[in-house]
Amino acid sequence: MPLDEINRCIAEYEQYNFIFTDDFLLKIRAKCNSWKNDWVESFKKILRKIRKGEEGSPAYDKENGRRLTVPLVKNRYMAVFFNPQTNGSYFVYGFELEIKDTI
């Protein structure tokens, strides 16, 4: 059950000072039911990397945040968009699953 796993993961990372926007939560919960199990693991891997302090690359979006990307199967990738906060928390506001050619 990808949704149950995503909900457990989000609850766990909220304890580590991760703040997820309502838009992010709605979007990921709506889409994760069609995910493969390794995509859930990729999502967890990205959150672990953020928690360990990996900065990723500039997101070049209206939030002026950061983007951390991991490869998925064949020609796809997963990216999570976030802003590190001065108080040590992480503001997570977006994600995408896309074809690598669009990076």
Secondary structure as UniProt FT lines:
FT   HELIX           2..14
FT   TURN            15..17
FT   STRAND          18..20
FT   HELIX           22..31
FT   HELIX           32..34
FT   HELIX           37..51
FT   TURN            52..53
FT   STRAND          57..58
FT   TURN            62..63
FT   STRAND          66..71
FT   TURN            74..75
FT   STRAND          76..84
FT   TURN            86..87
FT   STRAND          90..99
FT   HELIX           100..102
//
